Amino acid sequence: MGGMSLWSFEPGIAFFVFFGFTVGILFGFFGLGGSFFVTPALLVLGHPVEAAVGSGLVFVFGTSITAVVTHRRLGHIDYKLGGLLVAGMTMGLEVGKRVLFELSAIGLADLIVSTAYVGLLAAVGLFVLFDARNRTSVQGTVVDANVLRQIGTVHVPPMLSIREEVTVSIWIMLAIAFTTGILAGVLGVGGGFLILPILMYGLSLPETVAVGTDIFQIAISSGYGSFMYARADAVHLSVVVPLLGGSVFGAYLGSQLTEFVEEAKFKQYFALILLVDSVAVASKTISHTYGVVALHVLSLVLLFGTAVVMSSIVVSFGTRNALREGDTLSKNN
């Protein structure tokens, strides 16, 4: 990470509020976690990798609180399953945090986390792009339902009875949650893009229960992860607070626009954003390794530019369609 100060960009509070707002719009509209944008953005801005990951977890925690309260009120949370997932996730988070700090101690954290994000963003982007054309999607996540259904057929005692005829091996779910927790601890993601399709297709849970239970585990486990990283002084609240301040309003606007814009039409564009962001993180990694300032500038333009452009397109189309619907209703009346 040496030499980053030569070209580090130090944005102000207004910048992070605005960026949080754009990320919130995309999160509210597409249902994909904002950590996919926040942690890579902090890495590109030159924040230490531990602080980028810790701040990403705090962002996940903050954005999930309102949602978990709503799902609790609607009775969408299975607490037995949720508790099992939280147990596995928290153990995995602890391991992930230790792995990250060990990597940091030997100077490999930035390279490994950045490389992992390049692969993760590219993989999810390709999946969403493929899904937008001919596959099944769950809250912005692409799944192979036939493969995931095999999880529900594994019988390794003890078994947990969730509801009615749905049972699952405690060990299988703990293993899945533990593995996801390690990923969350190292990368600062919520892990919902992995857990949610497993709940829906692996366990055949109703979508509302799967989403509610997943958000419940995300809120608890990311809260625990946030606490761990905060204790290690690896959370930049001066960045996270304005990001959350903007994302609250953006998420509300994005969720409202889903009524006026068909999400499927924009999924390919969203997939392209993820792919471009993977290129942005790759550019940042190469620039820091070889000292190529132009690539660092390119990574900033790509990462923040795509979020702004896509959120602007969503708002533009959504507002236009909302006005058209309003004019149609007024004429009919």
C-alpha positions as CSV (number, residue, x, y, z in Angstrom):
1,M,0.0,0.0,0.0
2,G,3.0,2.2,-0.1
3,G,2.9,5.3,-2.2
4,M,-0.9,5.7,-2.2
5,S,-0.5,9.1,-0.6
6,L,1.0,10.3,-3.9
7,W,-2.4,10.2,-5.6
8,S,-4.9,9.7,-2.8
9,F,-8.2,11.5,-3.2
10,E,-9.8,12.8,0.0
11,P,-13.5,13.6,-0.7
12,G,-15.6,15.5,1.8
13,I,-18.8,14.6,3.7
14,A,-21.1,15.9,0.8
15,F,-19.4,13.4,-1.5
16,F,-20.1,10.4,0.7
17,V,-23.7,11.5,1.3
18,F,-24.2,11.7,-2.5
19,F,-22.4,8.4,-3.1
20,G,-24.5,6.8,-0.4
21,F,-27.6,8.2,-2.0
22,T,-26.7,6.7,-5.4
23,V,-25.8,3.3,-3.9
24,G,-29.1,3.4,-1.9
25,I,-31.1,3.9,-5.1
26,L,-29.5,0.8,-6.7
27,F,-29.9,-1.2,-3.4
28,G,-33.6,-0.3,-3.1
29,F,-34.3,-0.9,-6.8
30,F,-32.3,-4.1,-7.4
31,G,-32.1,-5.6,-3.9
32,L,-28.4,-6.2,-4.1
33,G,-26.3,-5.3,-1.0
34,G,-24.6,-1.9,-1.0
35,S,-21.4,-3.5,0.3
36,F,-20.6,-4.5,-3.3
37,F,-20.0,-0.8,-3.9
38,V,-18.9,0.6,-0.5
39,T,-16.0,-1.6,0.3
40,P,-14.4,-1.5,-3.2
41,A,-15.0,2.3,-3.2
42,L,-13.1,2.7,0.1
43,L,-10.3,0.5,-1.2
44,V,-10.0,2.6,-4.4
45,L,-10.0,5.8,-2.2
46,G,-6.9,4.4,-0.4
47,H,-8.4,3.5,2.9
48,P,-6.6,0.7,4.8
49,V,-8.1,-2.7,3.8
50,E,-9.2,-3.4,7.4
51,A,-11.0,-0.1,7.6
52,A,-12.6,-0.7,4.2
53,V,-13.9,-4.1,5.3
54,G,-15.0,-2.9,8.8
55,S,-16.7,0.1,7.4
56,G,-18.4,-2.1,4.8
57,L,-19.8,-4.3,7.5
58,V,-21.1,-1.2,9.4
59,F,-22.8,-0.1,6.2
60,V,-24.5,-3.5,5.8
61,F,-25.6,-3.4,9.4
62,G,-27.1,0.1,9.1
63,T,-29.0,-0.6,5.9
64,S,-30.4,-3.9,7.3
65,I,-31.9,-2.5,10.5
66,T,-35.0,-0.9,9.1
67,A,-35.7,-4.0,6.9
68,V,-35.4,-6.5,9.7
69,V,-37.9,-4.5,11.8
70,T,-40.3,-4.5,9.0
71,H,-40.0,-8.3,8.4
72,R,-40.3,-8.9,12.1
73,R,-43.6,-7.0,12.2
74,L,-44.9,-9.0,9.2
75,G,-43.9,-12.3,10.8
76,H,-41.4,-13.2,8.0
77,I,-38.6,-14.4,10.3
78,D,-38.0,-18.0,11.3
79,Y,-36.0,-17.5,14.5
80,K,-34.8,-21.1,14.9
81,L,-33.2,-21.1,11.4
82,G,-32.1,-17.5,11.8
83,G,-30.3,-18.3,15.1
84,L,-28.6,-21.2,13.5
85,L,-27.4,-19.0,10.6
86,V,-26.2,-16.3,13.1
87,A,-24.2,-18.9,15.1
88,G,-22.4,-20.1,11.9
89,M,-21.9,-16.6,10.6
90,T,-20.5,-15.1,13.8
91,M,-17.9,-18.0,14.1
92,G,-17.0,-17.5,10.4
93,L,-16.7,-13.7,10.9
94,E,-14.2,-14.2,13.7
95,V,-12.1,-16.5,11.6
96,G,-12.4,-14.1,8.6
97,K,-11.3,-11.1,10.7
98,R,-8.3,-13.0,12.0
99,V,-7.3,-14.1,8.5
100,L,-7.6,-10.5,7.2
101,F,-5.4,-9.1,10.0
102,E,-2.8,-11.8,9.5
103,L,-2.7,-11.0,5.8
104,S,-2.4,-7.3,6.7
105,A,0.5,-8.1,9.0
106,I,2.5,-9.7,6.1
107,G,1.4,-7.0,3.6
108,L,-0.9,-9.1,1.4
109,A,-4.3,-7.9,2.6
110,D,-4.9,-5.2,0.0
111,L,-3.8,-7.4,-2.9
112,I,-5.8,-10.5,-1.8
113,V,-9.0,-8.6,-0.9
114,S,-8.9,-6.5,-4.0
115,T,-8.3,-9.6,-6.2
116,A,-11.1,-11.4,-4.5
117,Y,-13.4,-8.4,-5.2
118,V,-12.4,-8.4,-8.8
119,G,-13.4,-12.1,-9.1
120,L,-16.6,-11.7,-7.0
121,L,-17.9,-8.6,-8.8
122,A,-17.1,-10.2,-12.2
123,A,-18.8,-13.5,-11.2
124,V,-22.0,-11.9,-9.8
125,G,-22.1,-9.6,-12.8
126,L,-21.9,-12.4,-15.3
127,F,-24.5,-14.4,-13.3
128,V,-26.9,-11.4,-13.3
129,L,-26.3,-10.8,-17.0
130,F,-27.0,-14.5,-17.8
131,D,-30.1,-14.4,-15.5
132,A,-31.5,-11.3,-17.2
133,R,-31.8,-13.4,-20.4
134,N,-32.9,-16.8,-19.4
135,R,-32.6,-17.9,-15.8
136,T,-34.3,-17.6,-12.4
137,S,-33.4,-14.7,-10.0
138,V,-33.9,-14.2,-6.3
139,Q,-33.6,-10.6,-5.1
140,G,-30.9,-9.8,-7.6
141,T,-29.2,-13.2,-7.1
142,V,-28.8,-15.8,-9.8
143,V,-29.3,-19.4,-8.8
144,D,-29.3,-22.9,-10.2
145,A,-32.4,-24.2,-8.5
146,N,-31.8,-27.8,-9.4
147,V,-28.4,-27.8,-7.7
148,L,-29.5,-25.9,-4.6
149,R,-32.5,-28.3,-4.1
150,Q,-29.9,-31.0,-3.3
151,I,-29.1,-29.3,-0.1
152,G,-32.5,-30.0,1.3
153,T,-32.1,-33.7,0.6
154,V,-28.9,-34.1,2.7
155,H,-29.7,-35.9,6.0
156,V,-26.9,-35.5,8.5
157,P,-28.3,-35.6,12.1
158,P,-29.2,-33.8,14.1
159,M,-32.0,-32.4,11.9
160,L,-33.8,-29.1,12.6
161,S,-37.6,-28.9,11.9
162,I,-38.2,-25.4,10.5
163,R,-41.9,-25.3,9.6
164,E,-44.4,-27.9,8.5
165,E,-42.5,-30.5,6.5
166,V,-39.3,-28.5,6.1
167,T,-36.3,-30.0,7.8
168,V,-32.6,-29.3,7.5
169,S,-29.3,-30.7,8.8
170,I,-27.9,-28.5,11.5
171,W,-24.4,-29.3,10.5
172,I,-25.0,-28.5,6.8
173,M,-26.5,-25.1,7.6
174,L,-23.8,-24.3,10.1
175,A,-21.1,-25.2,7.5
176,I,-22.8,-23.0,4.9
177,A,-23.2,-20.1,7.4
178,F,-19.6,-20.5,8.7
179,T,-18.2,-20.4,5.2
180,T,-20.2,-17.4,4.3
181,G,-19.1,-15.7,7.6
182,I,-15.5,-16.1,6.6
183,L,-16.2,-14.4,3.3
184,A,-18.0,-11.6,5.2
185,G,-15.2,-11.2,7.6
186,V,-12.5,-11.0,4.9
187,L,-14.5,-8.9,2.3
188,G,-17.0,-7.0,4.4
189,V,-20.1,-8.3,2.6
190,G,-23.4,-9.4,4.1
191,G,-23.5,-12.8,2.5
192,G,-27.2,-12.6,1.5
193,F,-26.4,-13.2,-2.1
194,L,-25.3,-16.7,-1.0
195,I,-27.7,-17.5,1.8
196,L,-30.9,-16.3,0.3
197,P,-31.1,-18.7,-2.7
198,I,-30.1,-21.6,-0.4
199,L,-33.1,-20.8,1.8
200,M,-35.5,-20.5,-1.1
201,Y,-34.4,-23.4,-3.3
202,G,-32.4,-25.6,-1.0
203,L,-35.0,-25.6,1.7
204,S,-38.1,-24.6,-0.4
205,L,-39.0,-21.8,2.1
206,P,-41.6,-19.2,1.0
207,E,-39.9,-16.2,-0.5
208,T,-41.1,-13.9,2.3
209,V,-39.8,-16.1,5.0
210,A,-36.5,-16.7,3.2
211,V,-35.9,-12.9,2.7
212,G,-37.0,-12.1,6.3
213,T,-34.8,-14.7,7.8
214,D,-31.8,-13.8,5.7
215,I,-32.1,-10.1,6.5
216,F,-32.4,-11.1,10.2
217,Q,-29.1,-13.0,10.1
218,I,-27.5,-10.3,8.1
219,A,-28.5,-7.7,10.7
220,I,-27.2,-9.7,13.7
221,S,-24.0,-11.1,12.1
222,S,-23.0,-7.8,10.5
223,G,-23.7,-6.0,13.8
224,Y,-21.3,-8.5,15.5
225,G,-18.8,-8.0,12.7
226,S,-19.1,-4.3,13.0
227,F,-18.4,-4.5,16.8
228,M,-15.3,-6.7,16.2
229,Y,-13.8,-4.3,13.7
230,A,-14.7,-1.3,15.8
231,R,-12.9,-2.8,18.7
232,A,-9.9,-3.1,16.5
233,D,-10.2,0.6,15.5
234,A,-10.9,-0.5,11.9
235,V,-14.1,1.4,11.2
236,H,-14.1,4.9,9.7
237,L,-17.3,6.4,11.1
238,S,-16.6,9.8,9.4
239,V,-17.2,8.0,6.1
240,V,-19.8,5.4,7.1
241,V,-22.2,7.9,8.8
242,P,-22.6,10.2,5.7
243,L,-22.8,7.1,3.5
244,L,-25.7,5.7,5.6
245,G,-27.3,9.2,5.7
246,G,-27.5,9.3,1.9
247,S,-28.4,5.6,1.4
248,V,-31.5,5.8,3.7
249,F,-33.1,8.3,1.3
250,G,-31.7,6.6,-1.8
251,A,-33.0,3.1,-0.8
252,Y,-36.5,4.6,-0.1
253,L,-36.5,6.3,-3.6
254,G,-35.2,3.2,-5.3
255,S,-37.8,0.9,-3.7
256,Q,-40.6,3.3,-4.7
257,L,-39.4,3.3,-8.3
258,T,-39.8,-0.4,-8.6
259,E,-43.6,0.3,-9.1
260,F,-42.9,2.4,-12.2
261,V,-40.0,0.7,-13.9
262,E,-39.7,-3.0,-14.9
263,E,-36.6,-4.3,-13.1
264,A,-35.9,-6.9,-15.8
265,K,-35.2,-4.2,-18.4
266,F,-32.4,-2.8,-16.3
267,K,-30.8,-5.9,-15.0
268,Q,-28.4,-6.2,-17.9
269,Y,-27.2,-2.6,-17.2
270,F,-26.8,-3.4,-13.5
271,A,-24.8,-6.5,-14.4
272,L,-22.5,-4.3,-16.6
273,I,-22.0,-2.0,-13.6
274,L,-20.7,-4.9,-11.5
275,L,-18.4,-6.0,-14.4
276,V,-17.1,-2.4,-14.8
277,D,-16.6,-2.2,-11.1
278,S,-14.5,-5.3,-11.2
279,V,-12.3,-3.6,-13.8
280,A,-12.1,-0.5,-11.5
281,V,-10.8,-2.6,-8.6
282,A,-8.4,-4.4,-10.9
283,S,-7.1,-1.0,-12.2
284,K,-6.7,0.2,-8.6
285,T,-4.7,-3.0,-7.7
286,I,-2.4,-2.6,-10.7
287,S,-1.9,1.1,-10.1
288,H,-0.9,0.5,-6.5
289,T,1.4,-2.4,-7.4
290,Y,3.2,-0.6,-10.3
291,G,2.7,3.0,-9.5
292,V,0.6,3.9,-12.5
293,V,-1.3,7.0,-11.5
294,A,-3.5,7.0,-14.7
295,L,-5.0,3.6,-13.7
296,H,-5.8,4.9,-10.3
297,V,-7.7,7.8,-11.8
298,L,-9.4,5.4,-14.2
299,S,-10.6,3.2,-11.2
300,L,-12.1,6.3,-9.5
301,V,-14.0,7.4,-12.6
302,L,-15.3,3.9,-13.4
303,L,-16.4,3.0,-9.8
304,F,-18.2,6.3,-9.0
305,G,-19.2,7.1,-12.5
306,T,-21.1,3.9,-13.1
307,A,-23.1,4.2,-9.8
308,V,-24.1,7.8,-10.6
309,V,-25.0,7.0,-14.2
310,M,-27.1,4.0,-13.4
311,S,-28.9,5.5,-10.5
312,S,-29.6,8.6,-12.7
313,I,-31.1,6.4,-15.4
314,V,-33.3,4.5,-13.0
315,V,-34.6,7.8,-11.5
316,S,-35.1,9.3,-14.9
317,F,-37.1,6.4,-16.3
318,G,-39.0,6.0,-13.0
319,T,-40.0,9.6,-12.8
320,R,-41.0,9.7,-16.4
321,N,-43.2,6.6,-16.1
322,A,-44.7,7.9,-12.8
323,L,-45.7,11.2,-14.5
324,R,-47.2,9.3,-17.4
325,E,-49.2,7.1,-15.1
326,G,-50.3,10.2,-13.2
327,D,-51.4,12.0,-16.4
328,T,-53.3,8.8,-17.5
329,L,-55.2,8.6,-14.2
330,S,-56.1,12.3,-14.3
331,K,-57.4,12.0,-17.9
332,N,-59.5,8.9,-17.0
333,N,-61.0,10.8,-14.0
